[in-house]
């Protein structure tokens, strides 16, 4: 728990959890989109701060960071990307086809049954990368579909994919986007916009509910990883795993800031088992 508390204190905008929280503030999200796309946005609606899309039980589900729709019904998906991951089997980078998959899934809920295709709204999938995927030095890489026989001919499907390179060196971006890049890279505060972001992060770190949400999320992920590693082990390991869950539950009870339901969700122990641990703790005091 102490390690998780330290990790929480050291979180930056590069962390998915903090990024989602910060971009859930309308004024910050709107300004970022306005400065990036050089447009005006009157208002946005959050369709879901973290939306899970699983079109079929046989398909791969994904979790989108931030999905918003503006007053003109243009839909935006914002993602923070820190690692330039490769498929360990094919050794190929996954980012290009990941953007393709995100665009496809983003469209799933945008048409009601029997509606015409032309009613699909414009969509933007935006990846904020802390690396230069294309190694060209651009601040921004914008992709639309074009005809290979006539590059001036664009397919007007209104689907745009943008890959931002926070370590870029050339291109046309606004001062606030450049300051945002500096903040993402090195925590440099050199504009009112990045000061707003930094103040928001400081506020989030003082919020006990946000702290608890993060710690529960991280503990749950840790538990899932442990369960994954435990697969295939002999049955004799089961008792040790149960003891580990009891130890985690006991630590959380000692903290005094977690409900029995939260402890049960994390440890997968029953409420009855947790209450028994609680009685044992009081008996030894």
KAWOVEN-V77261 format. One record per backbone hydrogen bond with DSSP energy under -0.5 kcal/mol. CO is the residue of the C=O (numbers start at 1). NH is the residue of the N-H. Records with the same first field share a line. If there is no record, write none. Layout:
BEGIN
CO=NH ; NH
END
This chain:
BEGIN
1=5
2=6
3=7
4=8
5=9
6=10
8=11
12=15
15=19
16=20
17=21
18=22
19=23
20=24
21=24
22=25
24=26
25=28 ; 29
26=30
27=31
28=32
29=33
30=34
31=35
32=36
33=37
34=38 ; 39
43=71
45=47 ; 69
48=67
51=53 ; 64
52=54
53=62
56=59
59=61
62=53 ; 64
64=51
66=78
67=47 ; 48
68=76
69=45
70=73
74=70
75=124
76=68
77=126
78=66
79=81 ; 128
80=82
81=130
83=85
85=94
86=88
87=91
92=87
94=98
95=99
96=100
97=101
98=102
99=103
100=104
101=105
102=106
103=107
104=107
105=108
107=110
108=111
112=115
116=119
117=120
122=75
123=160
124=77 ; 126
125=127 ; 162
126=79 ; 128
127=129 ; 164
128=81
129=166
131=133
132=135
137=169 ; 170
139=165
141=163
143=161
145=155
150=147 ; 153
152=154
153=147
154=156
155=157
158=123 ; 160
160=125
161=143
162=127 ; 164
163=141
164=129 ; 166
165=168
170=139
171=173
174=178
175=179
176=180
177=181
178=182
179=183
180=184
181=185
182=186 ; 188
183=187
188=190
191=195
192=196
193=197
194=198
195=199
196=200
197=201
198=202
199=203
200=204
201=205
202=206
203=206 ; 207
204=207
206=208
207=211
208=212
209=213
210=214
211=215
212=216
213=217
214=218
215=219
216=220
217=221
218=222
219=223
220=224
221=225
222=226
223=227
224=228
225=229
226=230
227=231
228=231
230=233
234=237
235=238
237=241
238=242
239=243
240=244
241=245
242=246
243=247
244=248
245=249
246=250
247=251
248=252
249=253
250=254
251=255
252=256 ; 257
259=263
260=264
261=265
262=266
263=267
264=268
270=274
271=275
272=276
273=277
274=278
275=279
276=280
277=281
278=282
279=283
280=284
281=284
282=285
END
